[in-house]
Amino acid sequence: MDTATYILIGVLCLTILYFGWLVYLICKIRSGRAASRAESRLARYLAVSAGTDTEGKSKEAVTVSVETTHFYAPDGTEIDASQYEPFVVSGNSMSLCGIYDKDLLLVAKGFESSQLTDLPKIAVIKRRNAKPDEIQYKVRRAWKTCLITDNLQAIIREVLDSAAFKKLQAAEECPDKDVLIIDFFETRLKSYKAYYPDCDREQSDFHRIVISTTLHTDINEVRFSIHPLKDVKGIVAYSFTVPLPSA
């Protein structure tokens, strides 16, 4: 082969290498843009504990952005997400309500305690003694609001005899009434009064309570719980299972 042929072959090789590098660069740029678009669809919101160990768990969790995602009510109408505060579930203690780990909850803004009617409803409640960098809230099924000095025996039996609670009792995770009653008075009520020793006073911030239930995932059984009514953050209006978008 003469010199011209060698030069031609060299030019062809350089041309192939150049176009190969150009294709690689274009693909990389496109991949970067795709990743950026995916990241823009994600956001960090406050987490809510649902039976999970909160120690060391960040108070925020990643999920889809409510600003760039369309949500629809069961009747097909689009939800104005700006009217709600988003929370991300951590744990499965609300599984009997159809709410699972990593679900997105929409809680109506502007909560007032008078809205806790027609119970049961799913409520987001502030955790007591939560460290500043850990999960600040928990999620519970609220059954009744009352005073700590009310006839709690009658109230608990009223809850247990309700049609809604009988549906819950159909689940194998729900123990007999006697188990729930004993646990409420021997464990939950005593614990509440020990933690809030002035709760019997009418002027106390802890005098008004909300009685709720949760699935204790460590024993896989339902139990009652008691919380100050003032610690209720809001009522869950909608819950969504939202797979995170891939890049």
N, C-alpha and C positions, 0 to 999 in steps of 0.2 A: 504493500500500500504506500502511496506517495504521501507527501507532507500535507497536501490539501485534504486528503481523506481523514488523516489523523485529527486535523483541526476540526473538520465537520463532526466527527464522532465526539470530540471533546465538547463542542458547542451543544450537541444534542443531549449529552449527559448532564451538563450544567442546566439546560432548559428543563429537563425532567426533575432534577433536584429542586429547582426554583419553584416549579408548579406544585411539587409535593409539599414543600414548606408552606406555600401559600394556602393550599387546601387545609393543612393542619392548623394554621393560624386562624382561618375563617371558622373552622369547627370549634376551636377553643373559645373564640369570641362568642359564638352562638350559644355554646354551653354555659358560658358565664352569664349571658343575658337570661337564659332559661332559669338558672339558679337564682338570679336576682329576682325574677318574677315570682318564683316559688317562695322565696323568703319574704317577699312583700305580702304574701297571703297568710303569713303566720304572725302571731302576736303573743305576748305574755299577759296573762290575767291572774287574778288572785285565785289560789287553790282552796278547795274545801275538803276537809277530812271526812271520809266515809269509812270509818273503821280501820284506817291505816295508822301505822306508827308514825307520829308526826316528828319525832326527834330527828333533827338533821335534815328534814324535808323543807325545801325552799317554799316560801309563802306564795310564790308564783309558779305557773306552769305554762308550757307552750301549747297552743292550739290554733285553729284557723282564726283569722281576723274577722270580727263581726262587722268591720267596715267594708270589707271586700267580698263577703260571702252573703248569698241570699238565703234567708230562712223562711219557711212556710209553716203556717198553722195547720192543724189537722183538716180544716175545711178548705185548704188550698190557698188562702189569702196570704200575701206576703207580710212578714212581720217587720215592723220598723224597729230594728235592733237598737237604735239610739235611745229608745225609751226604756231600755233594760241594762242592768249591770251584769256582765258576764263572769262566770266562775267555772273553774275546771275541777272535776271530781277526782279525788285521790282515794281509791279504795272501793270496796263492793258491798258496804253495809246497807246500801239502799237498793240492792238488787231485787228485793221483793216488790219494789215500786217501779221496776223497769229502768232504774238508773244505775249505770256501771262506771267502773274506773275509766278515767279520761273523757267521760261525757262532758259536753258543754251545757251549762245551765244559764238560763236567762232569768234574772230576778228583777221584777218591776221596781223602778226607782220611786222614791218618796214613800217608803213604807210607814204605816201607822198601825199601832196595835189593834185598832178597831177593825182592821182588815182580816184579822184572824177569826173569821166566822165560817160557817159551813164546813167545819173540819170533818175529816182530816185533810191537811195540806202539807206539802213539803216545804220546810223552812230552812233557811240558812241562819245559823246562830253563832255568835262570837264565842270563841274558846276562852276559857279562863286560864290565866297564867301562861299564855302563849308567849314564847320568846319573840322579840321583834323581827327576827329574820326567818321564823318558822311559820307554818300554816296558821292563819289567824281565825279561821272559821271552820265550822262543822255543818253537816247537813243531816236533818232529822225529819221524821214524819210527826207533825204536831197533831194531837188529838183533842186537847182541852186546855183552855186558859182559866185560871181561877186564883184564889188567894191561898197562901200556904196554910191559913187557919181554917179554911173551909172543911167540910166533911169529906175528906179524901177517900175514905172507905166507899162512900156512896158514889163519888165521882169515878173512881177506878172501875167499880162494878158497872156503872153506866156506860163507860167506854167499852168494857169487855162485852157487854150485851148489845152493843150497836151492830147494825147490819154490816157496816164497813169493817169492823174488827172481826166479825165472824168470817168474812172473806179471807182476812189475814190468817185466821186460825186454821184455815184449810191447808196452809203450807206446812210441810213437815218440820220446818225450822221454828214454828211457833209452839211453845210448850203449853201444858194445861194451865187453866186460869189460876189454880192455886199456886203454881210455881211463880207466875208473874206477880200475883198479889204479895206473896211472902217476900220476893226479891224487892218489890217496890218499897215496902214499909221497913224491912230489915236492913236493906242495903242503900237504895237510892235516897229515900227520905232522910235517913240518919246521916248520910254523907252530906246532903244538901244543908241540913241544919247545922252540922258541925263546921262546914265551910263558911256559912253565912249565919253566924250566931244571933244576929239581930233580926232575922227574917220574920219572926213572929210579930214584930212591931209594925203597926199599920203604916207608919211613916217611912219604913225601910224601903230602899230601892229594890230589895229582893223579896218583898212581900207578895208581889204578883208573879205568878209562875206559869210556865207552859209545860204541860206533860206530853212527852213524845215517846216514840219507839225507834229502835235501831236494831239491826241484826249484828250481834256480836260475832264477828267472823272467826274469832279464836275458838269459840265453842259451837259456832254455827246455830245459835239460838237467839230468838227475839227477846229483848228486855225493854222495860220502860226506862225513861230518863227524865230528869227534872232540870229546868233551866230558868233563870230569871227572865221574865217577859221583856225586860228592857234590853236584853242581849240579842233579841231577834233582829237580824239584819234585813230580812225580807222574805217574801214568798216566791217559790220557784214557779214561774209561769210556763216555761217550756224547757224541755231537755232534749239534747240531740247527741247521737253518736256520730262523730265527725272524724273520719279517717284523715290523717294529715296528708297534705299533697306531697308528692315526690318531686324532686328537682328535675 
